Amino acid sequence: MPEIPEAARPALDMLRGVGGDGMISMLMRTFLDFATERMARLAEEADKGRWDEVASVAHALKSSARQLGAVQLADACAVAEAAGRAGDGATAASGVAAMREAFAAARPWMQELAAAASS
């Protein structure tokens, strides 16, 4: 099983207390589907220099990522969002790169949790 980051544990413990492992599994599956689609859109918007759109996509992912314990992804989203809103393309592009890296790092443990209660 992939290592769940220590920073994710408080959020996961809270969710587990509310709805158990089944709820975590459902939320992870939903988020992974949503995030995969949004990350593809994010890449398109960044490639076109549409920083307002980058900000919008980053905002859409930020809160959900944080609530599910993907803290590094949420932090990267916050950077991309703020820079995109400010029209700072260089920082927004850096934030997008950080989002991609953080999502790639979070995906294995999120997929494991998504599959745990559904198997």
N, C-alpha and C positions, 0 to 999 in steps of 0.2 A: 504494500500500500504506500502511495506517495506520502511524504511527510507533510502534515498540516502545519503551517506556520504558527508559531506561538501567538503572534498578533491576531490570528483568526479565532483562536479558542474562545475568548469572551463572547463574541458575536454568536458563534456556533452553540455555545452553552446556553445562551439566552434563547435562541431559537428552539433548541432541543427541549428546554423547559416549557416553552409555549405549546409546541406541537409535535415533539418527538422526532425520531429519525425519519419518519415518513414525510413530515413537513419539510425537513431539510432536503431530502431527496427531491421532492417536487420543486422546491424553490431553486435548487441547483440546476435541475434540468431546464426549467424555464429560463433562468438567467443565462445559461450556456447557449441556448438557442438564440436568445435576444442579443447577447453580447457578440456572438460569432457574426451575426448579420450586421450589427452596428460597427464592429471593428472593420469589416469590409467596406462599409460606407465611409468610415473615418479615413481610411487609406485613400479612397477616391477623392474626397473633399480636400484632404491635405495636398494630394498631388496637383490639384487644380488651384491651390492657394485660396480656397474658400474658408477663411478663418472663422467667420461667423457660424458656418455650418459645422466646422470642427468643434467650436465651443458648444453648440447645441447637442451634438452627439456625445461629447465628453460629459456634459451635464446629465444626459439621459442615463449614462452608465454609473456615474459617481456614487449616488446614494445607495443604489442596489448593491454595488460592489462592497461598499462599506458595511452595509447591513448583513452581508453574507460572509464578512471577515476577510475579504480581499483588499486589505488596507493599502498595500503598495499600488494596486490598480486604482483605487479611489484617489490616492494622493496624486498619481500621475494624471488622472482625469481632471483634478482640480487645477493643476498647472496648465494643461492644454486648454481648459475652459477659460481661465482667466486671461491667458495670453491671446487666445482666439478672440475674445470679446474686446481686448485692447488693440487688436490688429497687429500684434507682435508676431509676425510669421516665423521668425527664427526660434523663438521660445515655444510657440505653439507646435512647430515641427518637432522640436526636442521632446515636448510633452507627448506627442503622438508616438514617437519612438519608445518612450518610457512606458506608455500604455500597452503597446504591442509586446514589449518584453515582460511586463508585469502580468498581462493576460496569459502569455505563453507559460509563465511560471505557475500561475494559479490554476490553469486548466486541468492538469493531472489530478490534483487533490480534489478539485471541484467535481470532476467526472467520477472519481471514486465515490464521493459522497452521494452523487446523483444516482449511482447504480446500487448503492448499499441497501436501501430499503425496497428497491424495486426488483431485486433478484430473488 
